[in-house]
Amino acid sequence: MSAATQTRIGGARSWTGPVIDCDVHANVPSLEALFPHMSPLWVEFTRERGWKGPVVGVTYPPEAETTARPEWKPAKGLPATDIAMLRQHILDPWKVETAVLNCYYYVDGLRHPDWAAALASAVNDWVIENWLDKEPRLRASIVIPARDPPAAAREIDRCAAHPGFVQVMLPVRTNGLYGQRAYWPIFEAITRHGLVAGIHWGGQSEGAPSPTGYASFYAEEMVAETQVYAAQLTSMIIEGLFQKFPTLRVAMLEGGFTWLPTWAWNLNKKWKGLRREIPWVNRLPAELIREHIRFSTTPMDMGPPAHMKQILDWLNSDDLLMFASDYPHLHADDIDALLALMPETMRANVMAGTARRWYRL
C-alpha cells in the first residue's frame, strides 16, 4: 500500500490488533464466467438474446474515481475480479483475520423473475468456487432476486448450508421498503438460518432516490442515497420488523453513519408522539437500533475532528460500528483519525470485535 493510501485509509496497518473487514467486493469479470454455473437453458437464453449482463456501471461507473483506487485498478479489465488481487491489496498487507465478501451484480435490475433467480444462483455458486473455496479468510453474502421475496427465500435456503455464507445482501434501493410485510419471507429465512441482513449500496426501483424525483447529476444521486438508507431503517423499525423477528441482525453497509444520531433522535421524538398508531413498537427506536443494527465505517464522511468526536459521543455505544475498507472503492477516509477520537475499548470493537460477534465468526 502506498503512503497516500495509508494517509486516507491505511490506519489498519498502524493498528496492531485483529482486523475484520465487513465489506470487500468481488466483481464478476464477465457474464460468460457464470455460464459454468447455469443450466444449458439459461446459457442458450442469454446467447439468443445477445444479452451481455446487467448494467452494473449504473451504480459503479467503470471510469469514475469512486469505483476503484488507482493503486487497486488492474491494467486491463475490472478491479476486484480475482482472489489474487484481494490478497495483494487487502488481506495480506492489512493482516485481515476475516473479510466479508459482497458481490453486487445488479440481479435486481432484471424484471424476468425466473432469469433473475437463475442469475442469483449462478453468482452465488461462482462466489463459492472462485472465492470461498480458495480463501479460508473469506466469508460472503448470499445474492438474491430482491424483487421476488419467495424466490429470494428459496435461494437463501439453498445457499445457507455452506459455512462461508454469513449474510444476505439486500440492495438498499428496492420497489418497496424492507419493513413492509411483502418482504417478511426474506427475513424469516435470514433469521431461520442465523444470518445477517446486509443492507448495501445499490439496487433498482421504480421510484427515484429522492422524495420528489430523479437527480440531474451523478453526484446529486450519490448524496440522495443517504435518504434511502434512512427510509429503510425507519421502515424496519416502524413496521415492527424487529418485533416480528426478535433475533434479526442487520448491517447497514456503504451508507455512512454520521447521519444516524440526528435521525435516531427524530425517530424517538416522533415515536413518543405517535406510538399509539404503532403499539407494536414498544421500545424507543434508538434502543432497537442498538440491539439490532450495526453500521460500516465506510464511507465515514469525516469532517473536523471536534465534530466527529461529537457524533461518536452521540452514538452512545462502543459496539455500533464495524470497520470496512469497501475494497476496491475510493473514499477519502482516514481510519487512523477516526480511531484516535475513540476510547480504546471502542477501537477494538470497531476493528474486529463487533463484526466477530455480529457475524458469529
DRENDO-1510 file (C-alpha; in Angstrom, 1 decimal, always signed):
<recs>
REC; n; res; u; v; w
REC; 1; MET; +0.0; +0.0; +0.0 .
REC; 2; SER; +1.3; +3.4; -0.9 .
REC; 3; ALA; +1.9; +6.2; +1.6 .
REC; 4; ALA; -1.0; +8.1; +0.1 .
REC; 5; THR; -3.3; +5.1; +0.7 .
REC; 6; GLN; -2.1; +4.8; +4.3 .
REC; 7; THR; -3.0; +8.5; +4.9 .
REC; 8; ARG; -6.5; +8.0; +3.6 .
REC; 9; ILE; -7.5; +4.5; +4.8 .
REC; 10; GLY; -4.3; +2.9; +6.0 .
REC; 11; GLY; -4.9; +3.1; +9.7 .
REC; 12; ALA; -5.3; -0.7; +9.7 .
REC; 13; ARG; -1.5; -1.0; +9.2 .
REC; 14; SER; -0.8; +1.1; +12.3 .
REC; 15; TRP; -3.5; -0.8; +14.2 .
REC; 16; THR; -1.7; -3.7; +15.9 .
REC; 17; GLY; -4.8; -5.7; +17.0 .
REC; 18; PRO; -7.1; -8.0; +15.0 .
REC; 19; VAL; -8.8; -6.7; +11.8 .
REC; 20; ILE; -12.1; -7.9; +10.4 .
REC; 21; ASP; -13.2; -6.2; +7.2 .
REC; 22; CYS; -17.0; -6.3; +6.9 .
REC; 23; ASP; -17.3; -5.1; +3.3 .
REC; 24; VAL; -15.0; -6.1; +0.5 .
REC; 25; HIS; -16.2; -6.6; -3.1 .
REC; 26; ALA; -15.9; -9.2; -5.8 .
REC; 27; ASN; -16.8; -8.3; -9.4 .
REC; 28; VAL; -17.9; -10.9; -11.9 .
REC; 29; PRO; -15.4; -10.4; -14.8 .
REC; 30; SER; -18.0; -11.2; -17.5 .
REC; 31; LEU; -21.3; -12.9; -18.0 .
REC; 32; GLU; -19.5; -15.9; -19.6 .
REC; 33; ALA; -17.8; -16.5; -16.2 .
REC; 34; LEU; -21.1; -17.5; -14.9 .
REC; 35; PHE; -22.0; -20.0; -17.7 .
REC; 36; PRO; -20.5; -23.0; -15.9 .
REC; 37; HIS; -22.9; -22.3; -13.1 .
REC; 38; MET; -26.0; -22.0; -15.3 .
REC; 39; SER; -28.2; -24.7; -16.9 .
REC; 40; PRO; -28.0; -25.0; -20.7 .
REC; 41; LEU; -31.5; -23.4; -20.9 .
REC; 42; TRP; -30.3; -20.1; -19.4 .
REC; 43; VAL; -27.0; -20.1; -21.3 .
REC; 44; GLU; -29.0; -20.5; -24.6 .
REC; 45; PHE; -31.5; -17.9; -23.4 .
REC; 46; THR; -28.7; -15.5; -22.9 .
REC; 47; ARG; -26.9; -16.1; -26.2 .
REC; 48; GLU; -30.1; -16.0; -28.3 .
REC; 49; ARG; -30.9; -12.5; -26.9 .
REC; 50; GLY; -27.3; -11.2; -27.2 .
REC; 51; TRP; -27.5; -10.1; -23.6 .
REC; 52; LYS; -24.1; -9.0; -22.1 .
REC; 53; GLY; -25.1; -8.9; -18.5 .
REC; 54; PRO; -26.6; -6.4; -16.1 .
REC; 55; VAL; -25.5; -2.8; -16.3 .
REC; 56; VAL; -23.5; -2.6; -13.1 .
REC; 57; GLY; -22.0; +0.6; -14.3 .
REC; 58; VAL; -25.2; +2.4; -13.5 .
REC; 59; THR; -24.1; +2.1; -9.8 .
REC; 60; TYR; -20.3; +2.0; -10.3 .
REC; 61; PRO; -19.3; +3.8; -13.5 .
REC; 62; PRO; -16.2; +2.0; -14.7 .
REC; 63; GLU; -14.0; +5.1; -15.0 .
REC; 64; ALA; -15.4; +7.0; -12.1 .
REC; 65; GLU; -12.8; +7.8; -9.4 .
REC; 66; THR; -15.0; +6.4; -6.7 .
REC; 67; THR; -15.2; +3.0; -8.4 .
REC; 68; ALA; -11.6; +2.0; -7.6 .
REC; 69; ARG; -8.5; +3.4; -6.1 .
REC; 70; PRO; -5.8; +4.0; -8.7 .
REC; 71; GLU; -3.4; +1.5; -6.9 .
REC; 72; TRP; -6.2; -1.1; -7.0 .
REC; 73; LYS; -7.0; -0.8; -10.7 .
REC; 74; PRO; -5.7; -3.6; -12.9 .
REC; 75; ALA; -4.0; -2.8; -16.2 .
REC; 76; LYS; -6.9; -4.5; -18.0 .
REC; 77; GLY; -10.5; -5.4; -17.0 .
REC; 78; LEU; -12.5; -4.7; -13.9 .
REC; 79; PRO; -10.9; -4.4; -10.4 .
REC; 80; ALA; -11.6; -7.0; -7.7 .
REC; 81; THR; -12.2; -9.8; -10.2 .
REC; 82; ASP; -9.9; -12.4; -8.8 .
REC; 83; ILE; -8.7; -13.5; -5.4 .
REC; 84; ALA; -5.1; -12.7; -6.0 .
REC; 85; MET; -6.0; -9.0; -6.2 .
REC; 86; LEU; -7.8; -9.2; -2.9 .
REC; 87; ARG; -4.9; -11.0; -1.2 .
REC; 88; GLN; -2.4; -8.5; -2.6 .
REC; 89; HIS; -4.3; -5.3; -1.9 .
REC; 90; ILE; -6.2; -6.0; +1.4 .
REC; 91; LEU; -5.9; -9.5; +3.1 .
REC; 92; ASP; -2.1; -9.8; +3.3 .
REC; 93; PRO; -0.9; -6.2; +3.9 .
REC; 94; TRP; -3.7; -5.4; +6.4 .
REC; 95; LYS; -3.3; -8.9; +8.1 .
REC; 96; VAL; -7.0; -9.4; +7.9 .
REC; 97; GLU; -8.4; -12.1; +10.0 .
REC; 98; THR; -11.7; -12.4; +8.2 .
REC; 99; ALA; -13.3; -10.3; +5.4 .
REC; 100; VAL; -17.0; -10.4; +4.4 .
REC; 101; LEU; -17.3; -10.5; +0.6 .
REC; 102; ASN; -20.2; -8.7; -1.2 .
REC; 103; CYS; -20.7; -9.4; -4.9 .
REC; 104; TYR; -23.2; -6.8; -6.2 .
REC; 105; TYR; -24.2; -7.9; -9.7 .
REC; 106; TYR; -27.4; -5.9; -10.2 .
REC; 107; VAL; -29.6; -9.0; -10.3 .
REC; 108; ASP; -32.5; -6.9; -9.0 .
REC; 109; GLY; -32.3; -4.9; -12.3 .
REC; 110; LEU; -33.8; -7.9; -14.1 .
REC; 111; ARG; -37.6; -7.9; -14.5 .
REC; 112; HIS; -37.8; -11.5; -15.7 .
REC; 113; PRO; -38.4; -13.4; -12.4 .
REC; 114; ASP; -37.1; -16.8; -13.4 .
REC; 115; TRP; -34.0; -15.4; -15.1 .
REC; 116; ALA; -33.2; -13.2; -12.1 .
REC; 117; ALA; -33.4; -16.1; -9.7 .
REC; 118; ALA; -31.2; -18.2; -12.0 .
REC; 119; LEU; -28.7; -15.4; -12.3 .
REC; 120; ALA; -28.5; -15.0; -8.5 .
REC; 121; SER; -27.9; -18.7; -8.1 .
REC; 122; ALA; -25.1; -18.6; -10.7 .
REC; 123; VAL; -23.4; -15.7; -8.9 .
REC; 124; ASN; -23.6; -17.5; -5.5 .
REC; 125; ASP; -22.1; -20.7; -7.0 .
REC; 126; TRP; -19.4; -18.6; -8.7 .
REC; 127; VAL; -18.5; -17.0; -5.4 .
REC; 128; ILE; -18.3; -20.4; -3.7 .
REC; 129; GLU; -16.0; -21.9; -6.4 .
REC; 130; ASN; -13.7; -18.9; -7.0 .
REC; 131; TRP; -13.6; -17.2; -3.6 .
REC; 132; LEU; -14.9; -19.1; -0.6 .
REC; 133; ASP; -13.3; -22.4; -1.5 .
REC; 134; LYS; -10.0; -20.8; -2.3 .
REC; 135; GLU; -9.5; -18.5; +0.7 .
REC; 136; PRO; -10.3; -19.5; +4.3 .
REC; 137; ARG; -10.2; -15.9; +5.5 .
REC; 138; LEU; -13.3; -15.1; +3.4 .
REC; 139; ARG; -17.0; -15.2; +4.3 .
REC; 140; ALA; -19.7; -13.9; +1.9 .
REC; 141; SER; -23.2; -12.6; +1.4 .
REC; 142; ILE; -25.9; -14.5; -0.5 .
REC; 143; VAL; -27.1; -12.7; -3.6 .
REC; 144; ILE; -30.9; -12.8; -4.0 .
REC; 145; PRO; -33.5; -11.7; -6.5 .
REC; 146; ALA; -34.8; -8.9; -4.3 .
REC; 147; ARG; -37.9; -8.2; -6.5 .
REC; 148; ASP; -39.3; -11.6; -5.7 .
REC; 149; PRO; -39.3; -12.3; -1.9 .
REC; 150; PRO; -40.5; -16.0; -2.1 .
REC; 151; ALA; -37.7; -16.8; -4.7 .
REC; 152; ALA; -35.2; -14.9; -2.6 .
REC; 153; ALA; -36.1; -17.0; +0.4 .
REC; 154; ARG; -35.6; -20.2; -1.6 .
REC; 155; GLU; -32.2; -19.0; -2.7 .
REC; 156; ILE; -31.3; -18.3; +1.0 .
REC; 157; ASP; -32.4; -21.8; +1.9 .
REC; 158; ARG; -30.3; -23.3; -1.0 .
REC; 159; CYS; -27.1; -21.5; +0.0 .
REC; 160; ALA; -27.3; -21.2; +3.8 .
REC; 161; ALA; -25.9; -24.7; +4.4 .
REC; 162; HIS; -22.5; -23.5; +3.0 .
REC; 163; PRO; -20.4; -22.4; +6.1 .
REC; 164; GLY; -18.9; -19.5; +4.1 .
REC; 165; PHE; -22.2; -17.5; +3.9 .
REC; 166; VAL; -22.8; -15.3; +6.9 .
REC; 167; GLN; -25.1; -12.6; +5.4 .
REC; 168; VAL; -27.8; -11.9; +2.8 .
REC; 169; MET; -27.1; -8.9; +0.5 .
REC; 170; LEU; -30.2; -6.6; +0.3 .
REC; 171; PRO; -29.7; -3.7; -2.1 .
REC; 172; VAL; -30.8; -0.5; -0.4 .
REC; 173; ARG; -33.0; +0.6; -3.4 .
REC; 174; THR; -36.0; -1.6; -3.9 .
REC; 175; ASN; -39.6; -1.4; -5.2 .
REC; 176; GLY; -40.7; -1.3; -1.6 .
REC; 177; LEU; -39.4; -0.7; +1.9 .
REC; 178; TYR; -37.9; -3.7; +3.6 .
REC; 179; GLY; -40.1; -3.4; +6.7 .
REC; 180; GLN; -43.2; -4.0; +4.7 .
REC; 181; ARG; -44.8; -7.4; +5.1 .
REC; 182; ALA; -44.3; -8.4; +1.5 .
REC; 183; TYR; -40.5; -8.8; +2.3 .
REC; 184; TRP; -41.0; -10.8; +5.5 .
REC; 185; PRO; -40.4; -14.1; +3.8 .
REC; 186; ILE; -36.8; -12.9; +3.2 .
REC; 187; PHE; -36.3; -12.0; +6.9 .
REC; 188; GLU; -37.9; -15.2; +8.0 .
REC; 189; ALA; -35.3; -17.2; +6.0 .
REC; 190; ILE; -32.5; -15.0; +7.2 .
REC; 191; THR; -33.3; -15.4; +10.9 .
REC; 192; ARG; -34.1; -19.1; +10.5 .
REC; 193; HIS; -30.6; -19.7; +9.2 .
REC; 194; GLY; -28.9; -17.3; +11.7 .
REC; 195; LEU; -27.6; -15.0; +9.0 .
REC; 196; VAL; -27.2; -11.2; +8.9 .
REC; 197; ALA; -29.3; -9.0; +6.7 .
REC; 198; GLY; -26.8; -6.7; +4.9 .
REC; 199; ILE; -28.5; -3.5; +3.5 .
REC; 200; HIS; -26.0; -2.4; +0.9 .
REC; 201; TRP; -25.5; +0.4; -1.6 .
REC; 202; GLY; -27.1; -0.2; -5.0 .
REC; 203; GLY; -30.3; -1.6; -6.3 .
REC; 204; GLN; -33.1; -0.8; -8.7 .
REC; 205; SER; -36.6; +0.5; -8.0 .
REC; 206; GLU; -39.5; +2.1; -9.8 .
REC; 207; GLY; -39.0; +5.3; -7.8 .
REC; 208; ALA; -36.4; +7.9; -7.5 .
REC; 209; PRO; -33.8; +8.1; -4.7 .
REC; 210; SER; -35.2; +11.4; -3.6 .
REC; 211; PRO; -38.8; +12.1; -2.4 .
REC; 212; THR; -39.5; +14.5; -5.3 .
REC; 213; GLY; -38.0; +12.9; -8.4 .
REC; 214; TYR; -34.8; +11.9; -10.2 .
REC; 215; ALA; -31.5; +13.8; -9.8 .
REC; 216; SER; -29.9; +15.6; -12.7 .
REC; 217; PHE; -26.3; +14.6; -11.8 .
REC; 218; TYR; -24.5; +11.6; -10.5 .
REC; 219; ALA; -23.1; +13.5; -7.6 .
REC; 220; GLU; -26.6; +14.6; -6.6 .
REC; 221; GLU; -27.9; +11.0; -6.7 .
REC; 222; MET; -25.0; +9.7; -4.6 .
REC; 223; VAL; -25.9; +12.3; -1.9 .
REC; 224; ALA; -29.6; +11.4; -2.1 .
REC; 225; GLU; -28.8; +7.7; -1.4 .
REC; 226; THR; -28.5; +8.5; +2.3 .
REC; 227; GLN; -32.2; +9.2; +2.3 .
REC; 228; VAL; -32.8; +5.7; +1.1 .
REC; 229; TYR; -30.8; +4.2; +3.9 .
REC; 230; ALA; -32.7; +6.3; +6.4 .
REC; 231; ALA; -36.0; +5.4; +4.9 .
REC; 232; GLN; -35.2; +1.6; +5.1 .
REC; 233; LEU; -34.1; +2.0; +8.7 .
REC; 234; THR; -37.3; +3.9; +9.5 .
REC; 235; SER; -39.5; +1.3; +7.8 .
REC; 236; MET; -37.9; -1.7; +9.6 .
REC; 237; ILE; -38.5; +0.0; +12.9 .
REC; 238; ILE; -41.9; +1.5; +12.4 .
REC; 239; GLU; -43.4; -1.6; +10.7 .
REC; 240; GLY; -42.4; -3.8; +13.5 .
REC; 241; LEU; -39.8; -6.0; +11.8 .
REC; 242; PHE; -37.8; -6.5; +15.0 .
REC; 243; GLN; -40.9; -7.4; +17.0 .
REC; 244; LYS; -41.8; -10.0; +14.3 .
REC; 245; PHE; -38.2; -11.3; +14.1 .
REC; 246; PRO; -36.6; -10.6; +17.5 .
REC; 247; THR; -33.3; -12.3; +16.7 .
REC; 248; LEU; -32.8; -10.4; +13.4 .
REC; 249; ARG; -29.4; -8.8; +12.9 .
REC; 250; VAL; -28.9; -6.0; +10.3 .
REC; 251; ALA; -25.8; -4.5; +8.9 .
REC; 252; MET; -26.0; -1.1; +7.1 .
REC; 253; LEU; -23.1; -1.2; +4.6 .
REC; 254; GLU; -21.6; +1.5; +2.5 .
REC; 255; GLY; -24.2; +4.1; +3.6 .
REC; 256; GLY; -22.2; +6.0; +6.2 .
REC; 257; PHE; -23.2; +6.6; +9.8 .
REC; 258; THR; -22.7; +10.3; +10.6 .
REC; 259; TRP; -26.4; +10.9; +9.8 .
REC; 260; LEU; -27.6; +8.3; +12.4 .
REC; 261; PRO; -27.6; +10.3; +15.7 .
REC; 262; THR; -29.9; +13.1; +14.5 .
REC; 263; TRP; -32.1; +10.6; +12.5 .
REC; 264; ALA; -32.5; +8.4; +15.6 .
REC; 265; TRP; -33.3; +11.4; +17.8 .
REC; 266; ASN; -36.0; +12.4; +15.3 .
REC; 267; LEU; -37.4; +8.8; +15.3 .
REC; 268; ASN; -37.5; +8.8; +19.1 .
REC; 269; LYS; -39.3; +12.2; +19.1 .
REC; 270; LYS; -41.9; +11.1; +16.6 .
REC; 271; TRP; -42.4; +7.7; +18.3 .
REC; 272; LYS; -43.2; +9.4; +21.6 .
REC; 273; GLY; -46.0; +11.5; +20.0 .
REC; 274; LEU; -47.4; +8.8; +17.6 .
REC; 275; ARG; -46.8; +5.5; +19.2 .
REC; 276; ARG; -50.5; +4.9; +19.7 .
REC; 277; GLU; -50.7; +4.3; +16.0 .
REC; 278; ILE; -47.9; +1.6; +16.1 .
REC; 279; PRO; -48.4; -0.1; +19.5 .
REC; 280; TRP; -46.1; -3.0; +18.5 .
REC; 281; VAL; -43.1; -0.7; +18.7 .
REC; 282; ASN; -42.9; -0.9; +22.4 .
REC; 283; ARG; -39.4; +0.5; +22.8 .
REC; 284; LEU; -37.5; +3.6; +21.8 .
REC; 285; PRO; -36.3; +3.4; +18.2 .
REC; 286; ALA; -32.8; +4.2; +19.4 .
REC; 287; GLU; -32.8; +1.1; +21.6 .
REC; 288; LEU; -33.9; -1.1; +18.7 .
REC; 289; ILE; -31.1; +0.3; +16.6 .
REC; 290; ARG; -28.5; -0.5; +19.2 .
REC; 291; GLU; -29.8; -4.0; +19.6 .
REC; 292; HIS; -30.5; -5.0; +16.0 .
REC; 293; ILE; -28.4; -2.8; +13.7 .
REC; 294; ARG; -24.7; -2.2; +13.0 .
REC; 295; PHE; -23.0; +0.2; +10.6 .
REC; 296; SER; -19.9; +0.0; +8.5 .
REC; 297; THR; -17.3; +2.8; +8.9 .
REC; 298; THR; -17.0; +3.4; +5.2 .
REC; 299; PRO; -17.8; +6.0; +3.9 .
REC; 300; MET; -17.3; +7.9; +7.1 .
REC; 301; ASP; -17.8; +11.4; +5.8 .
REC; 302; MET; -15.4; +12.7; +8.3 .
REC; 303; GLY; -15.4; +16.5; +9.0 .
REC; 304; PRO; -13.4; +18.4; +11.6 .
REC; 305; PRO; -12.2; +16.1; +14.4 .
REC; 306; ALA; -14.3; +18.0; +17.1 .
REC; 307; HIS; -17.4; +17.5; +15.1 .
REC; 308; MET; -16.7; +13.8; +14.5 .
REC; 309; LYS; -15.9; +13.4; +18.2 .
REC; 310; GLN; -19.4; +14.8; +19.0 .
REC; 311; ILE; -21.0; +12.3; +16.5 .
REC; 312; LEU; -19.2; +9.4; +18.2 .
REC; 313; ASP; -20.4; +10.7; +21.6 .
REC; 314; TRP; -24.0; +10.9; +20.3 .
REC; 315; LEU; -23.8; +7.3; +19.1 .
REC; 316; ASN; -23.5; +6.4; +22.8 .
REC; 317; SER; -22.2; +2.9; +22.0 .
REC; 318; ASP; -18.9; +1.2; +21.7 .
REC; 319; ASP; -20.5; -1.6; +19.7 .
REC; 320; LEU; -22.3; +0.1; +16.8 .
REC; 321; LEU; -19.6; +0.5; +14.1 .
REC; 322; MET; -17.7; -2.2; +12.1 .
REC; 323; PHE; -14.5; -1.5; +10.1 .
REC; 324; ALA; -14.9; -1.7; +6.3 .
REC; 325; SER; -12.3; -1.0; +3.6 .
REC; 326; ASP; -15.1; -1.1; +0.9 .
REC; 327; TYR; -12.4; -2.6; -1.4 .
REC; 328; PRO; -11.8; -1.5; -4.2 .
REC; 329; HIS; -13.9; +1.7; -4.0 .
REC; 330; LEU; -12.3; +5.1; -3.3 .
REC; 331; HIS; -13.3; +7.1; -0.3 .
REC; 332; ALA; -11.2; +9.9; +1.3 .
REC; 333; ASP; -11.4; +8.0; +4.7 .
REC; 334; ASP; -8.8; +8.1; +7.4 .
REC; 335; ILE; -9.4; +5.2; +9.8 .
REC; 336; ASP; -6.4; +6.4; +11.9 .
REC; 337; ALA; -8.1; +9.7; +12.5 .
REC; 338; LEU; -11.4; +8.1; +13.4 .
REC; 339; LEU; -9.7; +5.6; +15.8 .
REC; 340; ALA; -7.8; +8.5; +17.5 .
REC; 341; LEU; -11.1; +10.0; +18.6 .
REC; 342; MET; -12.3; +6.8; +20.3 .
REC; 343; PRO; -11.7; +5.2; +23.6 .
REC; 344; GLU; -9.5; +2.0; +23.4 .
REC; 345; THR; -12.5; -0.3; +24.0 .
REC; 346; MET; -14.3; +1.2; +21.1 .
REC; 347; ARG; -11.3; +0.9; +18.8 .
REC; 348; ALA; -11.0; -2.8; +19.4 .
REC; 349; ASN; -14.7; -3.3; +18.7 .
REC; 350; VAL; -14.7; -1.2; +15.5 .
REC; 351; MET; -11.6; -3.0; +14.1 .
REC; 352; ALA; -12.8; -6.6; +14.9 .
REC; 353; GLY; -14.8; -7.3; +18.0 .
REC; 354; THR; -18.2; -6.1; +16.9 .
REC; 355; ALA; -18.0; -7.8; +13.5 .
REC; 356; ARG; -16.8; -11.0; +15.1 .
REC; 357; ARG; -19.9; -11.1; +17.4 .
REC; 358; TRP; -22.3; -9.8; +14.7 .
REC; 359; TYR; -21.3; -12.4; +12.1 .
REC; 360; ARG; -20.6; -15.1; +14.7 .
REC; 361; LEU; -17.1; -15.6; +13.4 .
</recs>
